[in-house]
Amino acid sequence: MKTMTVLYIIAGVIILNLLLSVVFFILEGKIAKQEGRKRDPKITTWLCASLVFFMIAVGLVVLLYLLVAAFMASM
């Protein structure tokens, strides 16, 4: 089941990326509030891109999982 291991690794990396994005977004917002400035647009863009990447990747992982399940069922 090497395929499933690869799927779990990919899912773990994607979830870690999303969690880091959210943490940095929150921390940067608190720092900006303390300094009395606006948020850095790069951090906001990174969060949005991470969310989009997460949704695309989740869809692809689910499709790959279903493909593997269908292949195993046909054997």
Chimera marker file (.cmm) of the C-alpha trace (Angstrom):
<marker_set name="trace">
<marker id="1" x="0.000" y="0.000" z="0.000" r="1" g="1" b="0" radius="0.5"/>
<marker id="2" x="2.678" y="2.491" z="-1.005" r="1" g="1" b="0" radius="0.5"/>
<marker id="3" x="0.030" y="4.618" z="-2.671" r="1" g="1" b="0" radius="0.5"/>
<marker id="4" x="-1.844" y="5.139" z="0.586" r="1" g="1" b="0" radius="0.5"/>
<marker id="5" x="1.372" y="6.094" z="2.389" r="1" g="1" b="0" radius="0.5"/>
<marker id="6" x="2.090" y="8.694" z="-0.275" r="1" g="1" b="0" radius="0.5"/>
<marker id="7" x="-1.473" y="10.006" z="0.069" r="1" g="1" b="0" radius="0.5"/>
<marker id="8" x="-1.075" y="10.365" z="3.825" r="1" g="1" b="0" radius="0.5"/>
<marker id="9" x="2.243" y="12.194" z="3.414" r="1" g="1" b="0" radius="0.5"/>
<marker id="10" x="0.763" y="14.573" z="0.846" r="1" g="1" b="0" radius="0.5"/>
<marker id="11" x="-2.280" y="15.203" z="3.042" r="1" g="1" b="0" radius="0.5"/>
<marker id="12" x="-0.027" y="15.860" z="6.041" r="1" g="1" b="0" radius="0.5"/>
<marker id="13" x="2.075" y="18.403" z="4.158" r="1" g="1" b="0" radius="0.5"/>
<marker id="14" x="-1.020" y="20.168" z="2.839" r="1" g="1" b="0" radius="0.5"/>
<marker id="15" x="-2.597" y="20.369" z="6.291" r="1" g="1" b="0" radius="0.5"/>
<marker id="16" x="0.681" y="21.602" z="7.798" r="1" g="1" b="0" radius="0.5"/>
<marker id="17" x="0.905" y="24.325" z="5.134" r="1" g="1" b="0" radius="0.5"/>
<marker id="18" x="-2.643" y="25.446" z="5.856" r="1" g="1" b="0" radius="0.5"/>
<marker id="19" x="-2.058" y="25.502" z="9.624" r="1" g="1" b="0" radius="0.5"/>
<marker id="20" x="1.146" y="27.517" z="9.252" r="1" g="1" b="0" radius="0.5"/>
<marker id="21" x="-0.651" y="29.972" z="6.975" r="1" g="1" b="0" radius="0.5"/>
<marker id="22" x="-3.394" y="30.540" z="9.526" r="1" g="1" b="0" radius="0.5"/>
<marker id="23" x="-0.903" y="30.914" z="12.407" r="1" g="1" b="0" radius="0.5"/>
<marker id="24" x="1.229" y="33.448" z="10.513" r="1" g="1" b="0" radius="0.5"/>
<marker id="25" x="-1.901" y="35.333" z="9.423" r="1" g="1" b="0" radius="0.5"/>
<marker id="26" x="-3.054" y="35.646" z="13.046" r="1" g="1" b="0" radius="0.5"/>
<marker id="27" x="0.402" y="36.577" z="14.381" r="1" g="1" b="0" radius="0.5"/>
<marker id="28" x="0.990" y="39.159" z="11.673" r="1" g="1" b="0" radius="0.5"/>
<marker id="29" x="-2.431" y="40.687" z="12.379" r="1" g="1" b="0" radius="0.5"/>
<marker id="30" x="-1.627" y="41.029" z="16.085" r="1" g="1" b="0" radius="0.5"/>
<marker id="31" x="1.767" y="42.573" z="15.363" r="1" g="1" b="0" radius="0.5"/>
<marker id="32" x="0.238" y="44.998" z="12.859" r="1" g="1" b="0" radius="0.5"/>
<marker id="33" x="-2.403" y="45.986" z="15.404" r="1" g="1" b="0" radius="0.5"/>
<marker id="34" x="0.234" y="46.661" z="18.058" r="1" g="1" b="0" radius="0.5"/>
<marker id="35" x="2.296" y="48.770" z="15.661" r="1" g="1" b="0" radius="0.5"/>
<marker id="36" x="-0.778" y="50.615" z="14.381" r="1" g="1" b="0" radius="0.5"/>
<marker id="37" x="-0.379" y="49.657" z="10.736" r="1" g="1" b="0" radius="0.5"/>
<marker id="38" x="-2.304" y="47.636" z="8.183" r="1" g="1" b="0" radius="0.5"/>
<marker id="39" x="-1.775" y="43.962" z="7.522" r="1" g="1" b="0" radius="0.5"/>
<marker id="40" x="0.940" y="42.939" z="5.112" r="1" g="1" b="0" radius="0.5"/>
<marker id="41" x="-0.809" y="42.034" z="1.837" r="1" g="1" b="0" radius="0.5"/>
<marker id="42" x="1.737" y="39.278" z="1.172" r="1" g="1" b="0" radius="0.5"/>
<marker id="43" x="0.572" y="37.343" z="4.243" r="1" g="1" b="0" radius="0.5"/>
<marker id="44" x="-3.074" y="37.705" z="3.242" r="1" g="1" b="0" radius="0.5"/>
<marker id="45" x="-2.272" y="36.566" z="-0.291" r="1" g="1" b="0" radius="0.5"/>
<marker id="46" x="-0.327" y="33.595" z="1.061" r="1" g="1" b="0" radius="0.5"/>
<marker id="47" x="-3.304" y="32.579" z="3.214" r="1" g="1" b="0" radius="0.5"/>
<marker id="48" x="-5.716" y="32.838" z="0.284" r="1" g="1" b="0" radius="0.5"/>
<marker id="49" x="-3.379" y="30.869" z="-1.965" r="1" g="1" b="0" radius="0.5"/>
<marker id="50" x="-2.954" y="28.224" z="0.738" r="1" g="1" b="0" radius="0.5"/>
<marker id="51" x="-6.719" y="27.878" z="1.096" r="1" g="1" b="0" radius="0.5"/>
<marker id="52" x="-7.165" y="27.480" z="-2.656" r="1" g="1" b="0" radius="0.5"/>
<marker id="53" x="-4.275" y="25.004" z="-2.832" r="1" g="1" b="0" radius="0.5"/>
<marker id="54" x="-5.754" y="23.092" z="0.121" r="1" g="1" b="0" radius="0.5"/>
<marker id="55" x="-9.166" y="22.774" z="-1.536" r="1" g="1" b="0" radius="0.5"/>
<marker id="56" x="-7.684" y="21.662" z="-4.872" r="1" g="1" b="0" radius="0.5"/>
<marker id="57" x="-5.371" y="19.181" z="-3.188" r="1" g="1" b="0" radius="0.5"/>
<marker id="58" x="-8.141" y="17.734" z="-1.033" r="1" g="1" b="0" radius="0.5"/>
<marker id="59" x="-10.208" y="17.144" z="-4.153" r="1" g="1" b="0" radius="0.5"/>
<marker id="60" x="-7.306" y="15.454" z="-5.909" r="1" g="1" b="0" radius="0.5"/>
<marker id="61" x="-6.508" y="13.271" z="-2.890" r="1" g="1" b="0" radius="0.5"/>
<marker id="62" x="-10.149" y="12.195" z="-2.626" r="1" g="1" b="0" radius="0.5"/>
<marker id="63" x="-10.232" y="11.361" z="-6.338" r="1" g="1" b="0" radius="0.5"/>
<marker id="64" x="-7.006" y="9.387" z="-6.072" r="1" g="1" b="0" radius="0.5"/>
<marker id="65" x="-8.339" y="7.552" z="-3.028" r="1" g="1" b="0" radius="0.5"/>
<marker id="66" x="-11.523" y="6.634" z="-4.907" r="1" g="1" b="0" radius="0.5"/>
<marker id="67" x="-9.457" y="5.495" z="-7.896" r="1" g="1" b="0" radius="0.5"/>
<marker id="68" x="-7.359" y="3.240" z="-5.672" r="1" g="1" b="0" radius="0.5"/>
<marker id="69" x="-10.485" y="1.893" z="-3.965" r="1" g="1" b="0" radius="0.5"/>
<marker id="70" x="-12.101" y="1.133" z="-7.330" r="1" g="1" b="0" radius="0.5"/>
<marker id="71" x="-8.922" y="-0.541" z="-8.582" r="1" g="1" b="0" radius="0.5"/>
<marker id="72" x="-8.656" y="-2.682" z="-5.455" r="1" g="1" b="0" radius="0.5"/>
<marker id="73" x="-12.341" y="-3.646" z="-5.688" r="1" g="1" b="0" radius="0.5"/>
<marker id="74" x="-11.941" y="-4.782" z="-9.279" r="1" g="1" b="0" radius="0.5"/>
<marker id="75" x="-9.138" y="-7.200" z="-8.447" r="1" g="1" b="0" radius="0.5"/>
<link id1="1" id2="2" r="1" g="1" b="0" radius="0.2"/>
<link id1="2" id2="3" r="1" g="1" b="0" radius="0.2"/>
<link id1="3" id2="4" r="1" g="1" b="0" radius="0.2"/>
<link id1="4" id2="5" r="1" g="1" b="0" radius="0.2"/>
<link id1="5" id2="6" r="1" g="1" b="0" radius="0.2"/>
<link id1="6" id2="7" r="1" g="1" b="0" radius="0.2"/>
<link id1="7" id2="8" r="1" g="1" b="0" radius="0.2"/>
<link id1="8" id2="9" r="1" g="1" b="0" radius="0.2"/>
<link id1="9" id2="10" r="1" g="1" b="0" radius="0.2"/>
<link id1="10" id2="11" r="1" g="1" b="0" radius="0.2"/>
<link id1="11" id2="12" r="1" g="1" b="0" radius="0.2"/>
<link id1="12" id2="13" r="1" g="1" b="0" radius="0.2"/>
<link id1="13" id2="14" r="1" g="1" b="0" radius="0.2"/>
<link id1="14" id2="15" r="1" g="1" b="0" radius="0.2"/>
<link id1="15" id2="16" r="1" g="1" b="0" radius="0.2"/>
<link id1="16" id2="17" r="1" g="1" b="0" radius="0.2"/>
<link id1="17" id2="18" r="1" g="1" b="0" radius="0.2"/>
<link id1="18" id2="19" r="1" g="1" b="0" radius="0.2"/>
<link id1="19" id2="20" r="1" g="1" b="0" radius="0.2"/>
<link id1="20" id2="21" r="1" g="1" b="0" radius="0.2"/>
<link id1="21" id2="22" r="1" g="1" b="0" radius="0.2"/>
<link id1="22" id2="23" r="1" g="1" b="0" radius="0.2"/>
<link id1="23" id2="24" r="1" g="1" b="0" radius="0.2"/>
<link id1="24" id2="25" r="1" g="1" b="0" radius="0.2"/>
<link id1="25" id2="26" r="1" g="1" b="0" radius="0.2"/>
<link id1="26" id2="27" r="1" g="1" b="0" radius="0.2"/>
<link id1="27" id2="28" r="1" g="1" b="0" radius="0.2"/>
<link id1="28" id2="29" r="1" g="1" b="0" radius="0.2"/>
<link id1="29" id2="30" r="1" g="1" b="0" radius="0.2"/>
<link id1="30" id2="31" r="1" g="1" b="0" radius="0.2"/>
<link id1="31" id2="32" r="1" g="1" b="0" radius="0.2"/>
<link id1="32" id2="33" r="1" g="1" b="0" radius="0.2"/>
<link id1="33" id2="34" r="1" g="1" b="0" radius="0.2"/>
<link id1="34" id2="35" r="1" g="1" b="0" radius="0.2"/>
<link id1="35" id2="36" r="1" g="1" b="0" radius="0.2"/>
<link id1="36" id2="37" r="1" g="1" b="0" radius="0.2"/>
<link id1="37" id2="38" r="1" g="1" b="0" radius="0.2"/>
<link id1="38" id2="39" r="1" g="1" b="0" radius="0.2"/>
<link id1="39" id2="40" r="1" g="1" b="0" radius="0.2"/>
<link id1="40" id2="41" r="1" g="1" b="0" radius="0.2"/>
<link id1="41" id2="42" r="1" g="1" b="0" radius="0.2"/>
<link id1="42" id2="43" r="1" g="1" b="0" radius="0.2"/>
<link id1="43" id2="44" r="1" g="1" b="0" radius="0.2"/>
<link id1="44" id2="45" r="1" g="1" b="0" radius="0.2"/>
<link id1="45" id2="46" r="1" g="1" b="0" radius="0.2"/>
<link id1="46" id2="47" r="1" g="1" b="0" radius="0.2"/>
<link id1="47" id2="48" r="1" g="1" b="0" radius="0.2"/>
<link id1="48" id2="49" r="1" g="1" b="0" radius="0.2"/>
<link id1="49" id2="50" r="1" g="1" b="0" radius="0.2"/>
<link id1="50" id2="51" r="1" g="1" b="0" radius="0.2"/>
<link id1="51" id2="52" r="1" g="1" b="0" radius="0.2"/>
<link id1="52" id2="53" r="1" g="1" b="0" radius="0.2"/>
<link id1="53" id2="54" r="1" g="1" b="0" radius="0.2"/>
<link id1="54" id2="55" r="1" g="1" b="0" radius="0.2"/>
<link id1="55" id2="56" r="1" g="1" b="0" radius="0.2"/>
<link id1="56" id2="57" r="1" g="1" b="0" radius="0.2"/>
<link id1="57" id2="58" r="1" g="1" b="0" radius="0.2"/>
<link id1="58" id2="59" r="1" g="1" b="0" radius="0.2"/>
<link id1="59" id2="60" r="1" g="1" b="0" radius="0.2"/>
<link id1="60" id2="61" r="1" g="1" b="0" radius="0.2"/>
<link id1="61" id2="62" r="1" g="1" b="0" radius="0.2"/>
<link id1="62" id2="63" r="1" g="1" b="0" radius="0.2"/>
<link id1="63" id2="64" r="1" g="1" b="0" radius="0.2"/>
<link id1="64" id2="65" r="1" g="1" b="0" radius="0.2"/>
<link id1="65" id2="66" r="1" g="1" b="0" radius="0.2"/>
<link id1="66" id2="67" r="1" g="1" b="0" radius="0.2"/>
<link id1="67" id2="68" r="1" g="1" b="0" radius="0.2"/>
<link id1="68" id2="69" r="1" g="1" b="0" radius="0.2"/>
<link id1="69" id2="70" r="1" g="1" b="0" radius="0.2"/>
<link id1="70" id2="71" r="1" g="1" b="0" radius="0.2"/>
<link id1="71" id2="72" r="1" g="1" b="0" radius="0.2"/>
<link id1="72" id2="73" r="1" g="1" b="0" radius="0.2"/>
<link id1="73" id2="74" r="1" g="1" b="0" radius="0.2"/>
<link id1="74" id2="75" r="1" g="1" b="0" radius="0.2"/>
</marker_set>
